[in-house]
Amino acid sequence: MCDIMERLMRENNEQSYEKGRQEEKISMIKNAIAKGYTYNDIAEFVNLSVEEVKGLANA
């Protein structure tokens, strides 16, 4: 039982961490757009495609 709880807690922590990283990336993208950076520039900065940047910018 203890192993199951530990595994569930670890998985939950990993999911929370990834969600936080995604939210931070979205915030950075929106801030960069507000400062006048192009989608191409932002894509290069965050190592994503232009399409991914556009999608996250509208999230």
ZICORGI-V816203 format. One record per residue. N is the residue number from 1. PHI is phi in whole degrees, -180 to 180 (none if undefined). Layout:
((N/PHI) (N/PHI))
This chain:
((1/none) (2/-65) (3/-62) (4/-65) (5/-63) (6/-63) (7/-65) (8/-63) (9/-65) (10/-64) (11/-63) (12/-64) (13/-64) (14/-64) (15/-65) (16/-64) (17/-63) (18/-64) (19/-63) (20/-63) (21/-64) (22/-64) (23/-64) (24/-66) (25/-63) (26/-62) (27/-62) (28/-63) (29/-63) (30/-65) (31/-66) (32/-66) (33/-62) (34/-62) (35/-88) (36/97) (37/-71) (38/-82) (39/-59) (40/-63) (41/-61) (42/-64) (43/-58) (44/-66) (45/-63) (46/-101) (47/59) (48/-130) (49/-77) (50/-60) (51/-63) (52/-66) (53/-62) (54/-61) (55/-63) (56/-70) (57/-64) (58/-96) (59/-76))
